[in-house]
Structure formats: structure tokens, C-alpha cells
Amino acid sequence: MDKWADFCISAVRYDADETHIERVKVHEDLGDKIGGGKDTEREIVVANIDNGKTYVTIRKKEGKWNKGEDVHIVTVKGKKYIRTDKNALVKDNLENLPTY
């Protein structure tokens, strides 16, 4: 398996309004396998991307991890959002990842 990114996100936890991600389940991409998931604050993901780290979304199908989309930061009205698209909507969006 080729390395997809520095880190992979497999699940999200939204705020009560379901517009802002509070936490994500992050896995290290080890190249030949995906590491175990770690509950991580959204702000850490934003800081890591700002510092050059890369993220993709992942989904498990038939016991195997599959690569989703690249994760980007989009700044809207001075606030940073993590998204798989580059739309300037005032909310986070990481595809349809499961919540936890």
C-alpha cells in the first residue's frame, strides 16, 4: 500500500448544531498499514495542516481501509474550517464520515 498522507481521519464528532467538528479520530498513515485511531481535537488537525502535515479521510469496507478525499483548511470570515472540498461555507465538512 502506498502512503496516502501523514494522517487519516476515520470518524468525526460534531457540536450540538452539527456545523463544527469538535474532535476527530486520527490514524497515522504508516505506508504499509494504517495505525490505530486516536481521539484528537480539531484544533490540532488545523495546526498540523498549517504546519505542512497532510490528511485524508478513510473508510473501512470489507475489513480494509479505503482512501477518501484530501482534507483542506478553508478560512471564512477569519475562522478556519476543515473540509474535503474548498467551498466557502461556514461549517466543517469531512464527507459523510461516521460520527462517534
N, C-alpha and C positions, 0 to 999 in steps of 0.2 A: 504494500500500500504506500502510495506517495503521501508526503506530508501536505495537508491542506492549509494549515495555518499554525500560528503559535498555540492558539487555544480554540476550543469548540464549545458552543452553548447548546445544551440539550433541552432545557426547560426554563420557564420564567415564573416569577411571582409579581403580580401587578398590585398597585394600590387599590383602594376601595372603589375608585372611579374607573378602574381598568384603562387608564390612559398613560400612566407612568410605571415603568418597570422598577421595582424596588430591589429585587435580587434575581440572580440567575444561577443556574447550575453549570459550572465551567469544568471542562475536561482539558487536560494538556494533550496536545497532539504530539505523540512520541514517534511519528513516522510510520512505524510498523504496527502500531496499535494506538487506541485511544485510552488515556488514563482514566482513573475513577473520577466521578463527579464531585465537585466541591461547591458548597453554597457560598456565593460571592456577592458582595454589594455592587450595585450598578455603577457607583462612582469609581470603583476600582477598574471596571471594564473601560469606562470613559478615559480615565487617566492612562491606562495601558495603551489604548488606541492612540491617544495624543502623543505617547512616547514611542510610537512606531510598532507596537505589537499588533498582530493580525488575529482576527476572529472570524469564524464561520459558524453557521448553525448546523446541527446534525440531528438526524432522526434514526431510530433503530427500527429496522424492518427485518423480520425473519432472523433475529439474533445478530444482525450485522449493522454496524453504523454506516449511514449514508450521508454524504456531504450535501448540505443545503446551500444557502446563499452567504456571500460575504457580508460582514457586519460593518457598518459605517457610522460615523457621527454626523448628524445634521444639526446645525445651530439655527434656532428660530427664536427671534426676539431675545437674543442673548442667552438662551438656555440650550444646553446640549442634549440631544436625544440619540438613542442608539436605534438604528434601523437597518433593514436589509434592502430598502430602496432609498432613493435620495429625495423623496417628496418632502416638502417643507411643511408638513402637518405638525401641529402642536401636540405630539404624542410619540411614545416609543412604539416600534413595530418590529418584531422579530418573527415574521411569517406567522404560522399557526402552531408555534411550539406548544407542547403541553404545559399546563401550569402545575405548580406544586405548592 
